[in-house]
Amino acid sequence: MKYIQAYPLDIRLMGNNPASYMLMLVEHDENRYVPILIGEQEAQGIIMAAEGRKARRPMPHDLLVDLCDQFDIKITRITIDRFEEGIFYASIHAKDSFAEHRIDSRTSDAVLLAMKTDTPILVAESVLEEAGVSVEQLTQNTDDMSPERQRAMLEDLLREAEEREDYERAAEIQKQLDDLNNDNSQ
């Protein structure tokens, strides 16, 4: 199976439901994005990991990282292996001094663990083909979003493109932002 490295890009509250968040993974060359619905606790953990913050007491993912450290287990990669009936299936790959192990995991837990251990997140090409969306699809499917939400999403995409020094993509996104601003000022 062919895998492509991806990175957490953004996390957003979905609608007015405080228990539903969208985690957006981006393919390494920013051609496709993978939107994954996750719960509130996982979203909070991912946000804290992205910001480098720690809870006052160890959270379950912190406990798992500490256990791995104590027992000399190295998490080598996280894979998102398949997408079936709207559900992503992920695996945590780890090794100790005796063997390599593959452990089934919820995708949100695997991504959070990858962030806490600076481990690569790999998405199967078949998952990207089935569940991935392009920048164009993302912006085309925003018609039902408020202009403020569209603007925030595009600004996040623009910032990411600029950070990766993909100025061609940044120019495309900036044009979409300008079009959105012009539409709303009329």
NUGUFI-611278 format. One line per 3 residues: number of its first residue (from 0); their letters; for each residue x, y, z of N, C-alpha, C. Coordinates in Angstrom, 3 decimals, padded with zeros to 6 digits. Layout:
N
NUM = A = X,Y,Z,X,Y,Z,X,Y,Z  ...
***
This chain:
186
0 = MKY = 000.850,-001.165,000.000,000.000,000.000,000.000,000.901,001.236,000.000  000.560,002.223,-000.808,001.333,003.457,-000.897,000.780,004.479,000.101  001.696,005.113,000.853,001.313,006.118,001.837,001.950,007.465,001.499
3 = IQA = 001.260,008.522,001.873,001.735,009.879,001.648,001.682,010.613,002.982  002.759,011.344,003.300,002.808,012.040,004.575,001.836,013.214,004.588  001.204,013.394,005.731,000.249,014.493,005.925,000.545,015.167,007.258
6 = YPL = 000.008,016.378,007.396,000.246,017.177,008.594,-001.077,017.770,009.070  -001.253,017.919,010.393,-002.441,018.616,010.885,-002.384,020.080,010.460  -003.444,020.557,009.856,-003.492,021.936,009.368,-004.349,022.815,010.259
9 = DIR = -005.534,022.310,010.600,-006.494,023.162,011.283,-007.489,022.285,012.023  -008.138,022.881,013.000,-009.217,022.205,013.705,-010.283,023.248,013.990  -011.530,022.906,013.691,-012.638,023.867,013.812,-013.876,023.205,014.400
12 = LMG = -014.621,024.010,015.124,-015.921,023.591,015.617,-016.861,023.473,014.422  -017.640,022.411,014.383,-018.583,022.200,013.284,-019.966,022.678,013.706  -020.414,023.747,013.085,-021.747,024.281,013.376,-021.858,024.720,014.818
15 = NNP = -022.998,024.472,015.413,-023.239,024.869,016.800,-023.110,023.714,017.773  -022.651,022.563,017.292,-022.544,021.382,018.139,-021.178,021.362,018.820  -021.115,021.614,020.136,-019.814,021.676,020.809,-019.106,020.320,020.881
18 = ASY = -019.761,019.248,020.497,-019.138,017.933,020.556,-018.577,017.497,019.205  -018.668,018.330,018.193,-018.244,017.930,016.856,-017.249,018.934,016.284  -016.062,018.437,015.982,-014.999,019.263,015.426,-014.501,018.639,014.127
21 = MLM = -013.918,019.468,013.284,-013.320,019.004,012.036,-011.812,019.197,012.145  -011.086,018.085,012.040,-009.632,018.120,011.961,-009.273,018.046,010.486  -008.457,018.973,010.035,-008.058,018.994,008.630,-006.585,018.594,008.537
24 = LVE = -006.330,017.463,007.875,-004.966,017.065,007.569,-004.658,017.527,006.155  -003.424,017.923,005.911,-003.027,018.376,004.578,-001.911,017.464,004.075  -002.026,017.068,002.827,-001.000,016.277,002.162,000.281,017.100,002.095
27 = HDE = 001.420,016.456,002.102,002.698,017.183,002.188,002.891,018.214,001.088  002.339,018.001,-000.110,002.490,019.003,-001.171,001.248,019.879,-001.328  000.336,019.788,-000.351,-000.866,020.620,-000.268,-001.824,020.474,-001.441
30 = NRY = -001.797,019.351,-002.124,-002.753,019.140,-003.201,-004.109,018.689,-002.681  -004.085,017.929,-001.584,-005.339,017.410,-001.047,-005.372,017.572,000.466  -006.593,017.701,000.955,-006.853,017.829,002.374,-007.780,016.701,002.782
33 = VPI = -007.630,016.237,004.029,-008.489,015.171,004.538,-009.248,015.714,005.744  -010.553,015.950,005.594,-011.352,016.424,006.730,-011.845,015.238,007.562  -011.578,015.291,008.869,-011.924,014.183,009.768,-012.737,014.749,010.929
36 = LIG = -013.918,014.211,011.150,-014.738,014.627,012.289,-014.209,013.967,013.557  -014.036,014.775,014.606,-013.538,014.257,015.876,-014.356,014.847,017.013  -014.162,014.302,018.192,-014.893,014.766,019.363,-014.203,015.919,020.067
39 = EQE = -014.899,016.463,021.064,-014.423,017.648,021.776,-013.126,017.390,022.547  -013.036,016.270,023.271,-011.828,015.996,024.050,-010.608,015.825,023.153  -010.784,015.120,022.033,-009.675,014.920,021.106,-009.253,016.258,020.496
42 = AQG = -010.252,017.097,020.175,-009.956,018.416,019.619,-009.151,019.242,020.619  -009.563,019.235,021.873,-008.831,019.984,022.888,-007.406,019.470,023.026  -007.236,018.147,023.002,-005.901,017.560,023.103,-005.023,017.947,021.929
45 = IIM = -005.578,017.926,020.730,-004.813,018.284,019.530,-004.434,019.764,019.567  -005.361,020.617,019.983,-005.067,022.047,020.075,-003.959,022.287,021.101  -004.049,021.634,022.248,-003.012,021.792,023.262,-001.658,021.305,022.748
48 = AAE = -001.639,020.167,022.051,-000.384,019.637,021.510,000.201,020.585,020.469  -000.655,021.144,019.621,-000.190,022.079,018.594,000.405,023.334,019.213  -000.149,023.747,020.339,000.332,024.952,021.017,001.461,024.658,022.001
51 = GRK = 001.800,023.371,022.167,002.869,022.997,023.085,002.484,023.121,024.552  001.176,023.124,024.827,000.702,023.235,026.209,000.470,021.855,026.798  000.570,021.761,028.113,000.296,020.507,028.818,-000.793,020.742,029.853
54 = ARR = -001.567,019.711,030.085,-002.582,019.771,031.137,-001.880,019.691,032.498  -002.572,020.152,033.537,-001.958,020.096,034.870,-001.684,018.663,035.300  -002.570,017.768,034.934,-002.408,016.344,035.245,-002.336,015.590,033.928
57 = PMP = -001.659,014.440,033.885,-001.518,013.710,032.619,-002.870,013.275,032.041  -003.036,013.565,030.769,-004.206,013.106,030.034,-003.894,011.684,029.537  -004.893,010.935,029.055,-004.615,009.562,028.595,-003.486,009.470,027.563
60 = HDL = -003.412,010.434,026.651,-002.358,010.380,025.631,-000.987,010.646,026.248  -000.953,011.532,027.250,000.300,011.786,027.955,000.753,010.530,028.686  -000.194,009.853,029.295,000.105,008.614,030.012,000.684,007.574,029.053
63 = LVD = 000.097,007.464,027.872,000.594,006.501,026.887,002.012,006.850,026.447  002.286,008.122,026.216,003.632,008.558,025.831,004.618,008.235,026.955  004.232,008.509,028.208,005.109,008.218,029.345,005.369,006.718,029.475
66 = LCD = 004.337,005.904,029.275,004.519,004.446,029.330,005.493,003.979,028.244  005.329,004.504,027.053,006.239,004.135,025.962,007.673,004.510,026.322  007.853,005.701,026.874,009.195,006.134,027.276,009.773,005.220,028.357
69 = QFD = 008.965,004.894,029.364,009.435,004.066,030.476,009.817,002.652,030.037  009.100,002.125,029.045,009.352,000.752,028.617,010.110,000.674,027.297  010.745,001.787,026.913,011.602,001.848,025.728,010.877,001.368,024.462
72 = IKI = 009.673,001.889,024.288,008.881,001.617,023.085,008.871,002.884,022.251  009.222,002.758,020.997,009.273,003.926,020.107,008.111,003.850,019.131  007.318,004.901,019.096,006.254,004.999,018.101,006.930,005.483,016.827
75 = TRI = 006.843,004.684,015.769,007.593,004.985,014.547,006.779,005.737,013.506  005.478,005.506,013.468,004.626,006.193,012.508,003.161,005.916,012.851  002.321,006.774,012.313,000.872,006.618,012.397,000.396,006.459,010.961
78 = TID = -000.462,005.497,010.712,-001.006,005.362,009.365,-002.529,005.443,009.409  -003.073,006.116,008.415,-004.524,006.122,008.208,-004.710,005.213,007.010  -005.202,004.022,007.288,-005.155,002.912,006.338,-006.355,002.795,005.414
81 = RFE = -007.517,003.170,005.924,-008.697,003.018,005.062,-009.819,003.938,005.529  -010.784,004.093,004.624,-011.955,004.936,004.867,-013.156,004.144,004.384  -014.009,003.743,005.325,-015.174,002.924,004.981,-016.416,003.461,005.681
84 = EGI = -017.474,003.662,004.923,-018.749,004.116,005.457,-018.595,005.352,006.337  -017.745,006.282,005.895,-017.554,007.534,006.611,-016.637,007.451,007.814  -015.988,006.314,008.023,-015.115,006.127,009.178,-013.681,005.927,008.701
87 = FYA = -012.755,006.669,009.325,-011.334,006.493,009.054,-010.776,005.445,010.015  -009.898,004.588,009.508,-009.263,003.559,010.319,-007.765,003.832,010.349  -007.214,003.912,011.561,-005.807,004.254,011.717,-005.073,003.176,012.517
90 = SIH = -003.761,003.219,012.403,-002.899,002.302,013.149,-001.727,003.072,013.730  -001.315,002.633,014.905,-000.104,003.145,015.533,000.956,002.066,015.332  002.089,002.448,014.782,003.186,001.512,014.560,004.272,001.825,015.579
93 = AKD = 004.679,000.812,016.329,005.665,001.002,017.384,006.634,-000.170,017.377  007.794,000.079,017.968,008.743,-001.030,018.102,009.423,-000.948,019.460  009.719,-002.135,019.968,010.504,-002.238,021.183,011.784,-002.980,020.816
96 = SFA = 012.519,-003.445,021.778,013.785,-004.107,021.455,013.595,-005.501,020.873  012.364,-005.989,020.834,012.133,-007.338,020.333,011.398,-007.404,019.006  010.465,-006.496,018.787,009.619,-006.628,017.592,008.968,-005.298,017.244
99 = EHR = 008.370,-005.290,016.059,007.539,-004.156,015.648,006.087,-004.538,015.869  005.279,-003.536,016.210,003.878,-003.780,016.536,002.999,-002.805,015.763  001.810,-003.276,015.424,000.799,-002.442,014.767,-000.454,-002.510,015.628
102 = IDS = -000.920,-001.335,016.071,-002.038,-001.282,017.009,-003.171,-000.482,016.385  -004.362,-001.058,016.344,-005.539,-000.387,015.817,-005.872,000.805,016.709  -006.297,001.913,016.092,-006.559,003.118,016.864,-007.630,003.966,016.190
105 = RTS = -008.324,004.761,017.004,-009.158,005.801,016.425,-008.223,006.806,015.775  -008.622,007.394,014.676,-007.763,008.315,013.951,-007.399,009.529,014.793  -008.353,010.081,015.507,-008.067,011.268,016.322,-007.028,010.956,017.400
108 = DAV = -007.116,009.783,018.021,-006.134,009.401,019.033,-004.755,009.209,018.406  -004.712,008.589,017.235,-003.436,008.353,016.555,-002.777,009.676,016.166  -003.566,010.615,015.632,-003.016,011.918,015.242,-002.493,012.655,016.469
111 = LLA = -003.237,012.643,017.547,-002.793,013.305,018.770,-001.500,012.675,019.276  -001.417,011.373,019.255,-000.202,010.685,019.680,000.974,011.044,018.765  000.720,011.131,017.470,001.772,011.530,016.526,002.278,012.929,016.852
114 = MKT = 001.373,013.826,017.181,001.768,015.191,017.505,002.595,015.239,018.794  002.232,014.429,019.768,002.943,014.428,021.044,004.310,013.757,020.944  004.510,012.906,019.942,005.779,012.176,019.819,006.568,012.587,018.575
117 = DTP = 006.094,013.608,017.870,006.754,014.073,016.648,006.978,012.910,015.678  005.900,012.191,015.441,005.914,011.000,014.597,005.198,011.298,013.291  005.691,010.772,012.173,005.020,011.020,010.893,003.602,010.449,010.845
120 = ILV = 002.726,011.191,010.189,001.365,010.747,009.915,001.321,010.403,008.433  001.019,009.158,008.123,000.980,008.702,006.740,-000.446,008.305,006.382  -000.900,008.801,005.244,-002.265,008.510,004.783,-002.165,007.653,003.532
123 = AES = -002.913,006.555,003.508,-002.915,005.682,002.338,-003.421,006.462,001.126  -002.784,006.228,-000.011,-003.192,006.892,-001.250,-004.674,006.634,-001.525  -005.132,005.424,-001.247,-006.543,005.101,-001.487,-007.471,005.950,-000.617
126 = VLE = -007.037,006.290,000.604,-007.832,007.151,001.481,-007.864,008.567,000.919  -006.709,009.047,000.466,-006.657,010.382,-000.138,-007.546,010.457,-001.370  -007.555,009.395,-002.166,-008.390,009.394,-003.372,-009.867,009.407,-003.021
129 = EAG = -010.245,008.669,-001.980,-011.661,008.565,-001.633,-012.160,009.716,-000.760  -011.373,010.112,000.241,-011.856,011.096,001.215,-011.182,012.450,001.100  -010.106,012.537,000.324,-009.393,013.798,000.196,-010.148,014.792,-000.670
132 = VSV = -009.947,016.060,-000.381,-010.551,017.130,-001.176,-009.450,018.121,-001.565  -009.605,018.744,-002.707,-008.640,019.737,-003.168,-009.014,021.103,-002.620  -008.093,022.070,-002.764,-008.381,023.448,-002.349,-009.606,023.951,-003.092
135 = EQL = -009.688,023.649,-004.380,-010.830,024.101,-005.179,-012.131,023.529,-004.644  -012.135,022.236,-004.292,-013.345,021.630,-003.742,-013.704,022.260,-002.402  -012.689,022.528,-001.588,-012.956,023.156,-000.293,-013.640,024.498,-000.471
138 = TQN = -013.125,025.296,-001.390,-013.686,026.631,-001.560,-015.017,026.583,-002.303  -015.225,025.587,-003.162,-016.507,025.477,-003.863,-017.612,025.021,-002.932  -017.258,024.254,-001.902,-018.268,023.726,-000.988,-018.531,024.646,000.192
141 = TDD = -018.133,025.891,000.092,-018.329,026.816,001.198,-019.533,027.723,001.011  -020.307,027.522,-000.049,-021.442,028.398,-000.320,-022.442,028.458,000.831  -022.576,027.352,001.589,-023.525,027.349,002.691,-022.909,027.883,003.989
144 = MSP = -021.625,028.268,003.939,-020.966,028.847,005.105,-021.173,030.357,005.117  -021.085,030.912,006.297,-021.155,032.369,006.403,-019.886,032.961,005.779  -019.958,034.204,005.315,-018.760,034.847,004.758,-017.604,034.896,005.764
147 = ERQ = -017.926,035.087,007.032,-016.869,035.138,008.054,-016.158,033.792,008.160  -016.936,032.726,008.114,-016.340,031.384,008.205,-015.532,031.069,006.948  -016.045,031.433,005.769,-015.294,031.245,004.529,-013.974,032.006,004.599
150 = RAM = -014.039,033.244,005.066,-012.843,034.078,005.157,-011.827,033.442,006.110  -012.284,032.976,007.269,-011.381,032.360,008.248,-010.704,031.118,007.664  -011.484,030.295,006.950,-010.912,029.098,006.344,-009.864,029.466,005.298
153 = LED = -010.185,030.423,004.444,-009.240,030.837,003.409,-007.994,031.485,004.019  -008.164,032.258,005.076,-007.007,032.866,005.728,-006.088,031.802,006.325  -006.674,030.741,006.894,-005.860,029.637,007.416,-005.088,028.956,006.286
156 = LLR = -005.771,028.707,005.171,-005.108,028.090,004.021,-004.004,028.993,003.483  -004.252,030.295,003.444,-003.255,031.249,002.959,-002.020,031.246,003.862  -002.250,031.287,005.170,-001.133,031.274,006.117,-000.287,030.016,005.946
159 = EAE = -000.939,028.862,005.816,-000.209,027.606,005.623,000.603,027.629,004.334  000.008,028.095,003.247,000.722,028.154,001.966,001.936,029.067,002.070  001.782,030.201,002.744,002.903,031.128,002.909,003.999,030.528,003.782
162 = ERE = 003.601,029.830,004.850,004.594,029.198,005.726,005.391,028.137,004.980  004.752,027.464,004.037,005.441,026.434,003.248,006.114,027.021,002.005  006.023,028.346,001.883,006.613,029.079,000.759,006.066,028.601,-000.590
165 = DYE = 004.794,028.239,-000.596,004.106,027.869,-001.843,003.357,029.116,-002.302  004.100,030.027,-002.931,003.547,031.333,-003.261,002.531,031.270,-004.399  002.639,030.290,-005.252,001.644,030.137,-006.322,000.284,029.804,-005.722
168 = RAA = 000.267,028.834,-004.809,-000.981,028.474,-004.133,-001.471,029.649,-003.296  -000.559,030.351,-002.621,-000.945,031.502,-001.807,-001.623,032.565,-002.668  -001.105,032.781,-003.877,-001.717,033.768,-004.774,-003.131,033.346,-005.168
171 = EIQ = -003.331,032.049,-005.429,-004.671,031.549,-005.776,-005.643,031.773,-004.614  -005.191,031.446,-003.413,-006.047,031.595,-002.235,-006.324,033.080,-001.966  -005.301,033.922,-002.145,-005.482,035.364,-001.945,-006.524,035.914,-002.912
174 = KQL = -006.505,035.424,-004.166,-007.507,035.857,-005.146,-008.908,035.468,-004.682  -009.056,034.263,-004.148,-010.360,033.833,-003.648,-010.797,034.697,-002.465  -009.854,035.047,-001.606,-010.163,035.935,-000.480,-010.601,037.304,-000.975
177 = DDL = -009.864,037.842,-001.963,-010.227,039.144,-002.537,-011.613,039.097,-003.158  -011.916,038.012,-003.901,-013.240,037.857,-004.511,-014.327,037.824,-003.438  -014.071,037.092,-002.354,-015.032,037.009,-001.261,-015.240,038.376,-000.626
180 = NND = -014.161,039.107,-000.404,-014.269,040.458,000.183,-015.025,041.402,-000.732  -014.763,041.317,-002.053,-015.462,042.169,-003.011,-016.945,041.833,-003.077  -017.288,040.541,-003.041,-018.691,040.112,-003.071,-019.455,040.637,-001.863
183 = NSQ = -018.779,040.647,-000.698,-019.459,041.054,000.535,-019.526,042.571,000.697  -018.699,043.306,-000.036,-018.730,044.759,000.103,-019.759,045.379,-000.832  -020.331,044.605,-001.727,-021.321,045.148,-002.676,-022.720,045.007,-002.155
***
